[in-house]
Amino acid sequence: MKRVALIVVVVALLGGGVYWMYERGQGRDIPSSPPAGAPKAGTCYKVDADGVKAALPWVGDPVDCAGAHTVELFYVGQVGKDLLHRLDDAKGDDVKITQALLYAQARRACLVQGPLFLAGGWHEARVQIVASWVKPATDGFFGCGVAEVTGPTGDQFAAHEGTLKGALAQDSPLAIACVQRSGDLLRYVGCSETHDGEYSGVYTITPPEAPFDEAAVKSATAKGCTTVGLKYLGLPENGSREDLAPGSAGPKTASDWLGSDQAFACYLMSPKPLKATVRGIGSAPLPLA
């Protein structure tokens, strides 16, 4: 498998990182309970990928989770009050630094709670975890939500009915199979359909909370997903496959890396359309469409 340039698709945790209401107030009494009217876990919304970038409650009334919706809140928490007080007193560059640390706490909490709610690893499924502040953001409350998405970039949400609690237990219908190019984007499809790539596994960069270095992340992901892909094909680690290239989806910018779990979904990409899975084919010919 040729180690060529990665197909870069970014799966970002969306949400309150673009929203922050800043107030001063050294030593203020920060509440320990969410404000009145704040949505609770189990609340569902019809909102798109841009809508979750705002603070909660999102535009539009909550809807019945049994009916069609796009995002389900599964956890509401609060970041550390020590950092909130630090933000109150911050000046200059320390304001942005502290805001980043706070949002990293919120995102990390959502990534911890997400697999517990879904009963499985979300990187292996057609879902996206989102984290958004609850108004007023200066009190540090945040909500974690899960959305079904149409492709690895998480740029479009798909409507579905019913809760996603436990949705990834055992053989989930939400499991990623293959992807097909649609313009500049990739969309999830079944491997029995014509497709351009296939999900091969997850690669996680270590150690946890490693500092972001774009070149190092790109290099590590290319090598890691190459190894994951070779194993998926049934080839040894020193094997190769010139007609397939590694691709990945994950946090490849400094902002996406912040608070992430440093995990990347790996793909095997083909320059020619495929019509069946490549799992375990070894060095046999590709199933070209």
Residue, then its C-alpha position, 0 to 999 in steps of 0.5 A: m500500500k503506497r504511503v501517499a498524501l492523505i485524503v484529509v477529512v476533518v471530523a470536528l467536535l462542533g459547538g460552543g468553541v465559537y461562542w463565549m460570553y465574557e464577563r468580569g467578576q473576581g470572586r463571584d459566586i458561580p452557580s452549581s446548578p444549570p439555569a432555569g430553562a436549560p435543556k436536560a439530558g434526553t432533550c432532542y432537537k431538529v438542528d443542523a451542523d451550523g446550528v449546534k455551534a451556538a450556545l444552548p438552548w438552540v434555535g427552535d423548540p425541543v422535539d419528541c425524541a420518538g419522532a424525527h430529530t437530528v441531535e439528542l442531548f445525553y449529558v449536561g455538566q459543568v467545567g471546573k470553577d477554578l478555571l472560570h474564576r481564572l477567566d474572570d481575572a484573565k487579561g491579554d492572551d490569558v483570556k484565550i488560553t483559559q477559554a481554550l482550556l475550559y472548552a477542552q474540559a467540556r469536549r473531553a467530558c463529552l468524549v468520555q460520556g459518549p461511548l457510555f451512552l452509545a454503548g460503543g466507540w463512536h469513531e466506528a459509527r455514522v455518528q458525531i459527538v457535539a459539545s455546546w455551552v449553555k447560556p450564560a457560558t460564563d457559568g461553565f455549563f455545557g451539553c453533550g449531544v449525538a447526531e447521525v451524520t452522512g459522511p466522515t466530515g460530519d458536515q450534514f446531520a441525518a434525521h432519525e427517530g428514537t433514542l440513540k442510547g445503546a445504539l452501538a451495542q453489538d452489530s449496529p446498523l450505524a456501523i461505518a462500512c464504505v464511502q463514496r466521493s460526492g464532489d469534494l466530500l465523502r458520503y457513507v454508503g454500503c460496501s455492496e454499492t459502488h464506492d471509493g473507499e472502505y473503513s478499516g479501523v481506528y488509530t489513536i495517537t499517543p500519549p494522551e494530551a500530546p501537544f499538537d504538531e501538524a507535521a507530526v500528526k500527519s506523519a503519525t496518522a499516515k503510518g498508523c492508518t497504513t498499519v491498520g489498513l494492512k491488517y484489515l487486508g490480511l497483509p503483514e505489517n511490512g506488506s504493500r498494496e500499490d492500488l490502495a492508499p490510506g486516508s483518515a478522518g480526525p483532528k488535524t488542526a490545532s482547534d480540532w485537536l483541543g480536547s480531542d481523544q486523538a483518534f482517527a478513523c482510517y480508510l482504504m481509498s481506491p482510485k477506481p470505483l469498487k463494488a465489494t469489500v476489500r476486507g481480507i483480500g490480501s494481494a488478490p485483485l480489487p473488486l472493481a466496479 
